[in-house]
């Protein structure tokens, strides 16, 4: 992805900038699937661009204020400004306090808006208050689609001119022969043998209520054994009860849960092995998992909602949100099981 547009936005705010501070931290251990690393990848790999990127922690927010007192050649690029519980509420107040002080002495802020609501949809009004404050403090608001501008400008009561569009970065992929990857996948995670009649469906990412996993399981409980559903991901914080409910709703042996955090090689193995990647979002601004699946050339099935409508690919199969589950069930019934 060309990084010129992003750098142009930085330069418009501070023509002398040479450093980007970003929150949260970049996961250098899993570069291939880390959103922030891929967003700044062209900057990291460029010999011409003399720009440094430094992540900041929750506790180092105070340093922004003091750094600005003595150095004006940096920009703060912020991501994911929300809270989902008491502990994170304390954290967001701390972060907001120092961001406010930093802004009051002339600090420049770009904020990438990833979500309209927290995934658990708790404390929506209070989150909206903090989001509106952050939107007002930021000079520029970054989103990944035109639809997000329409949604968030209204939701935050912010002029559309403050937003700019810069697409979600692609991820690095390692393509493998499907049969070889399936054999490795099955062996590594203790799954049964896959026959040439099997069609593998995947739900990937953090396991949480907002993913609508249980509704998909109910559909697969009615499918023949050749249509296999694999749920792969770690339990999202605060969703242990949801995870237990998901497990208890499985009635057939064509549904498997692999509960863990996957490194880049394991992620590659999973996406090289499956035929379809399923999503059941209720409402979403952007999804790294959808982009990842498309990057691997998987057929992707999701409801037509929010910014997903703007994605274009021959590998996309989508249905209206209102009758998504019915249409999905009909689609599964129509598949030729002798693939």
Buried (B, 14 or more C-beta within 10 A) or exposed (E): BEBEEBBEBBEEBBEEBBBBBBBEEBEEEBBBBBBBBBBBBBBBEEEEEEBEBEBBEBEBBBBBBEBBEEEBEBBBBBBEBBBBBEEBBEBBEBBBEBBBBBBEEEBBBBBBBBBBBBBBBBBEEEBBEBBBBBBEBBBBBBBBBBBBBBBBBEBBEBEEEBBBEBBBBEBBBBEBEBEEBBBBBBEEBEBEEBEEEBBBBBBBBBBBBBBBBBEBBBBBBEBBEBBBBBBBBBBBEBBEEBBEBBBEBBEBEBBBBBEEEBEBEBBBBBBBBBBBBBBBBBBBBBBBBBBBBBBBBBBBBBBEBBBBBEBEEEBBBBBEBEEBBEBBBEEBEEBEEEE
